[in-house]
């Protein structure tokens, strides 16, 4: 089905209705004479709106041709009605108008001159009124109330337009975009404009009650007094929020894990779908199926666990994928799709088909709306699944032969474990709506939808869940306002205060407490952020191949900014997904430190003086790189606590960087923290910038390894996954796909044999070259790419690339270093070697030099600290396996430049152990000497004084070693840092040097 990108002349093709509204109200010319109606408290907003608002309409004709947006004019306005007209037509639109105290409510009442089916959108925008707010009055409307913080821009089909990155702060808008698919059971649409003055909260409470907006169930009438009382109850229970994702190995782990959660000062235990249900999407189970592996008695055991947590002062949270119906659901899909499954079109087969046919001709029942423009523009949705009898068929290409006869070609038969069979002429079919190619939902007004709602509400209420989770809410937008109905109907029936979230933030419809200024301030959401905000995500984990254990200061970026502003905290695993197991708590040496700091920050963070809060807030910024902006907030300055007997101090500090080279602190989504660090070898120097006063620096150095430069091949053994591991990993990969991130894991998942560490390609083996030109050059190759555009040419983007590629059979397990020789041209291009196993890692070379250089990159993790390289979703999962493909090319070529390099001798470098003997760290003329031998795989942490701590890779302390200091001082500004060792080997060292500002004393 082709996307609609229509920009053509519009010819209005419709039958005009007869009749008229009559001459009620006043004419536009009278608006300039002053306020039309109102008391002293509502005159101001009325006058402002009528002088600033602009109305538009978007239409389609009966042939589904979409017009350009057209302006509506105000025909009349009274104290009870607004009438709009599309100039040159008989189209008139009437809104019932109510002037409340400090607000103006408009509800669509009547349309004349055109069918609702032909109206794709009615929109009003008001510019230049920064104190104006707007809120929908029903689920048919969406608004752009920028006072309400949303962590990300939602899909255009969503119920609101919060934090549209392209929309300025002083533009407020309201839209009624779903008239074309409205049923008689739905309202027509309506919205309120109101003023955000000192009395804003009182105004909103009046709107909430007087305009009968959805509200939670309460005893007695929903009055302003009762609404205020309920909000205070909500703040008490839900105002502050923290969670920790757990991974039990069996029922016996559930309670011990809860105790670990409690020690960290976290309020809620989080069970992901794979724990409580056994799968992310309920593909072939009931929606609220309980995983008997962890809860042998099913729902009773889950409830019992929730009751236990409550007794321990903890809450229970479960990830729930918004009443999704799997393709093999035992009652709703297995034998035949339930009548209540959301359906686009119905009809009958024009011709009989046998069990092997891949082409179908369909006769569409007349009178149905066959327009597909809405679904065509939404990447998560498709209209490709056909139900014929008990068989499900996936269409390839769709062709409209005539208005009611369509041809489907390239069909896959018997999908989702249904039986392929022959079907006679005229057999009935249903054309189903789905998301992600396999997720189905109930139609909003069918009894099945109510049944799913009942199950959802029962699940939340019976288990006393702390959060109403609507992950995957977008699946209900296959019916444009279906998500809003789900939110409203569950909100009105959940019997206790809950937080609410989606995978992208707070739901925009129904959860009205989030619109109150006092709640926004209390929950740290008083100001909108124009990028995704996940600073509260703290990743803890043990060391793994190609994945470092969380370090001493990971927590500062992760949760300090959120705590001081009342925001949510989430603790998860750092291994590419979410869940922490008991072993993580037992084996990670920094858990006591994390617990101490997290508890301390939660006690004082909210009460810090405003100047400190402002400094913490100001430390966050949006960063651009040559290959695009970071998606997450970045920060240079961090904050820690200095504990004293009587007082506590906040100490700003920084992990030092090289100018223009190193990354600030940043978040890698499911991956975890990215932080500044440098990779050097003994004898190397680096220039670090200290932004603070002269001082003895703190430092963390990891002694990594050196390489076996003689070894060209290696024997490796990668054991096959067990059946349970494969099921679990498949689920994780499908989860990443659900978050619209392509996980490249098509390599081999097990291997025994010899791999070649040399991965230099023959030119003839490189495919997908595009405009990149390759030629043989001696034992190497030449690579050239010309960019004639005025913008940089990018071949690596956020979640995909267009790089040339070739096949290999190699491995970076215990061979993560890479060696290559490059002749650079100084073009400023970025060369990337992207290696693919079951997951990806990148090696990056900046072509900011001319001439030939031997380049050694110690690890693919180096790109995580590379300030000129953004984090990539491809890093989120690394399933392992041998490297089976290399993608080689220019990630970026600057505008109007040609990049040309020669590459030779590209190979992985096998790691081998090496030691540091009596290492000396020099800063200028000063030095610090460590007395002794430090083996491979040790972390060194110096915090001042006469000794340095030596730790294993999981931060368990091994011993202290003596040091000799001689004027070991970091001056303000640039400092030359050198590390020397008496060992013959030259191991790679991962370094972080830290300086701090003056402490800010706070009384306890």
Secondary structure, 3 states (H helix, E strand, C coil): CCCCCCCCCCCCCCCCCCCCCCCCCECHHHHHHCCCCCCCCCHHHHHHHHHHEEEEEEEECCCCCECCCEEEEEEEECCCEEEEECCCCCCEEEEEEEEECCEEEEEEEEEECCCHHHEEEEEEEEECCCCEEEEECCCCEEECCCCCCCCCCCCCCCCCCCCCCCCCCCEEEEEECCHHHCCCCCCCCEEEEEECCCCHHHHHHHHHHHCCCCCCCCCCCCCHHHHHHHHHHHHHHHCCCEEEEECCCCCHHHHHHHHHHHHCCCCEEEECHHHHCCCCCCCCCCCCCCCCCCCCCCHHHHHHHHHHHHHCCCEEEECCCCCCECCCCCCCCCCCCCCCECEEEEEEECCCECCCCCCEEEEECCCCCCCCHHHHCCCCEEEEEEEECCEEEECCEEEEEECCEEEEECCECCCCCCCCCCECCCCEEEEEEEECCCEECECCCCHHHHHHHHHHHHHHHHCCCCEEECCCHHHHHHCCCHHHHHHHHHHCCCCCCCEEEECCECCCCCCHHHHCHHHHHHCCCCCCCCCECCCCEEEECCCECCECCCCCCHHHHHHHHHHHCCCCEEEEECCCCCCECHHHHHHCCCHHHHHHHHHHHHHHHHHCCHHHHHHHHHCEECCEECCEECCECEECEEEEEEECCCEEEEEEEEECECCCCECCEEECHHHCEECCCEEEECCCEEEEEECCCCECCEEEEEECCEEECCCCEEEEEECCCCHHHHHHHHHHHHHHHHCCCCCCCCCCCCEEEEEECECCCCHHHCECCCCCEEEEECCEEEEEEEECCCCCEECECCCCECCEEEEEEECCCCCCEEEEEEEEECCCCEEEEEEEEEEEEEEEEECCCEEEEEEEECCHHHHHHECCCCCCHHHCCEEEEEEEEEEEEEEEECCCEEEEEEEEEEEEEEEECCCEECCEEEECCEEEEECCEECCCEEEEECCCCEEEEECCCCCEEEEEEEEEECCCECCEEEEEEEECCCCCCCEEEEEEEEEEEEEEEEC
